[in-house]
Amino acid sequence: MRSFLRLRPVRHILVTSAVVLLACAVVFVVQLLEFSHAQADVRGITAQATGTVVRGGGGSATVRFPVAGGSLATAETTLDSSAPKTGTSVPVLYDPARPSRALIRDATPIVTADRATTYATVTVVAAAAVLAVDLFLFFTRFVRPARAAAAGSPIAVRRVKVQRGVLTRSWLETETASPRWIPVYFSPTLIGLPAPTKVVVRGDVRRDRLVAVEVGDELLYSAGSVRATEPRGRRTDNPAEPDEERALAAARPVSLLRQFRADLPVLAVAPVVGAFWAFVDGSGFDGWLVVTVLVAAFGFWWAALRGSDPSL
């Protein structure tokens, strides 16, 4: 187990998973506070009546409704949406001790409580999903391929980098009668890998979805399923022999901090998704901030799972 935890891709996935879990925890706590404040605003509002909107506008509505004893009460409530038209009959919830404390549909405290409950639930489900996916991929992509037996004699492969959108990945292209493309997690060894290079594959590259590849003394792990078709995107091939610059780059360790900097373009979509959600949900700046933080955290995690390549 400790040997797997020292692997660069495993540490990359674990760190980005921790970022996601931290983001989920922060959002969860914030939503609990929002829910607590909203609940304080509706505490004691237990009676029901049918009232009439007597004035609406400016994010609020004034309603008149009958209370116990036959008298009429008037209350103003803030709304999270546009106010109903004057004269509209609406269900009213009010405080029997203080009828001036009343709420109607789309009242801000009610919407805030519902939204906070939804966001908090989503963060719990998302955190559980991240942990489940990590455990599954840890076993299928690392543990099982590492224990697989070598399939036949060494085969020739060449390393290619493929950029698609904002993500760049490394692939090993086999020079066989039926070529296969193996996505692999980044290692500095890939930078100076001659093209072609003889490697040993653990597993059957023709049948298995996930394999491991021995390059010298290092074991490279699949960052996704083996493909029978060339991956789409802008392709860059390694040279037949590495020049001095590539050889030096291959000998230098590449920190996870550099990996994170290379993954920053993945986050560009987060504010856009947040703005779209805030518009659809009507949650304003708070909703935009919550969704942007979550999408950015999941973007880092997604890039780690896919095996982003930070090399130049």
Secondary structure, DSSP 8 states (H G I E B T S, - for coil): -HHHHTSHHHHHHHHHHHHHHHHHHHHHHHHHHHHHHHHHHHTT--EEEEEEEEEEETTEEEEEEE-TTS-EEEEEEEBSS----TT-EEEEEEETTEEEEEE-TTBHHHHHHHHHHHHHHHHHHHHHHHHHHHHHHIIIIIIHHHHS-B-SS-EEEEEEEEEETTEEEEEEEE-SSS--EEEE---GGGTT--SSEEEEEES-TTT-S--EEEETTEEEEBSS--BSS---SEEEE--SS--HHHHHHHHS---HHHHHHHHGGGGGHHHHHHHHHHHHHT-HHHHHHHHHHHHHHHHHHHHHHHTB----
